[in-house]
Amino acid sequence: MITTLGLLLIFLALQFLLPARLVIGGMGAAGRPSVAVGLLLAFLWLLSAIRPHRLPAGRQPIRWTVGIFVTVQMVGYVVGFDRLATEAQASSADRWLIITLAMAGVTLAVADGIRTRDELDRLLRMVVAFACAMSLVGTLQFFRIVDLTRYIRIPGLRLNSDLIVVGSRGDGNFARVAGTANHYIEFGVVLALVLPIALHFALFAPRGVTRQRRWIAVGIIAVGIPFSISRSAIVTVVVAMAMMAIVWPWRQRYNALVLAFVATAAFHVLNRGVLGTIKALFMNVENDPSVQDRIDRTATVLRLWHERPILGWGSGMVSPEEFLLLDNQIYMFLIANGVIGVAAFLLFFLIPHWLGRSVRLRGKDEETRHLGHTLAVTMPAAVVASGTFDSFSFATFLATMCILIGAAGALWRLDGTTISRPLQVAAPGDKFVTTPLMAGLLEQRSVSSPGTRVALPPRRGVDSGTQSRDRKNGEVDADIHDVGWSTTQE
């Protein structure tokens, strides 16, 4: 029996384990096998939507988020053909439309198709596992041991273009790797976005072998990030981890800082020169041709946008051959879909960020609140990364973010988070999530104002840990979980 979770795991395996340029013949970038699974998920979600009582009851903001984004892209598709697009632009737009629908299918499948918190945790842990696999492939490439992507061949699939080679950068000609991703930047950015997820599961792992495995996963992912030798990857991981630290108590921040310092020092000793090369990327920006080219293109971007400011030139039609090479996804949406496209792009990340923050403030237990915050911080990190490269042109980045966006919606639904629920005060034993600032102020006011809504920390023995154990054992509220949909439902 194939479930929604099973299809999502197949999607992740195809996305992370196969080389990015291995596609179904004749379909170009839209021919990746993972895209076919995404389209299947979109079809199954649509069947569930048009049949009564097949989708989870209640509100789901992710549906509106995906609906708005897809609608804007569909409008842009029509706009592009209305201005008599060239044959090359039309072909590019068709591929982008296919990818958009697959992207929507994956996001909605996670948001509405995950039935229990245990399923959600399993899905996110598999994201971490597949990211580890990609990082290991990149590590083998970096040390020039073996490039496994050269040996992966699947009947019925062919290379859309030559496999990306192990590059070099810096005075020491250090290897620059992409793993199974389509580019070095994508490799580093995806690992940087998954690192907070891996760290969450390591922090809340039970003692023993499980905890050791999860910390090893954190190490594998973290080590792979600098092997991309990419400014975008470093900026992304700094933004993500800085925002992660906001929710931690001071002791945890201190521990994280010491761990980061020791890990950086060890990496420098074992791989001398790599960190210096990365530092030079930031210190010599004014002499970097790639940076100067991006700055010089700004005038052309603004000119093209000024000609069609509202709806743009057409979804998926802004290609290097027909327009110009853009290493900035925000600029791409500005030209392709105008200001409406940029607004839809920002909303695509803002809503799941808000859902994650809501769970962080009002989640039922510490682990849930920490996971909500973890998912929330990946959204602004992804937006920042998108300002440094054309992120939506890379399928592994898109796949990762669709899973995380859907996960934010699923967690919000499964936890039953509503704005009417009071802010949660940290229990005495909570080590990783502090009391929200406003909750602390309200707690002080509650002494003198009985009507103030704030959840005081539960007593030891019947605290949030009990709720967490019940959740892990599958003892969940029927009104939340029993209405979920599955690919096996009639």
Buried (B, 14 or more C-beta within 10 A) or exposed (E): EEBBBEBBBBBBBBBBBBBBBBBBEEBBBBBBBBBBBBBBBBEBBBEBEEEEEBBBEEEBBBBEBBEBBBEBBBBBBEBBBEEEBEEEBBBBBBBBBBBBBBBBBBBBBBBBBBBBBBBBBBBBBBBBBBBBBBBBBBBBBBEEEEBBBEEBEEEEBEEBEEBBEBBEBBEEEBBBBBBBBBBBBBBBBBBBBBBBBBBBBBBBBEEEEEBEEBBEBBBBBBBBBBBBBBBBBBBBBEBBBEBBEEBBBEEBBEEBEEEEEEBEEEBBEEBEEBBBBBEBBEEEEEEBEEBEEBEEBEEBBEEBBEEBEEBBBBBBBBBEEEBBEBBBBBBBBBBBBBBBBBBBBBBBBBBBBBBBBBBBBBBBBBBBBBBBBBBBBBBBBBBBBBBBBBBBBBBBBBBBBBBBBBBBBBBBBBBBBEEEBBBBBBBEEBBBBBBBEEBBBBBEEBEEEEEBEBBEBBEEEEBBBEBBEEBEEEEBEEEBBEBBBBBEBE
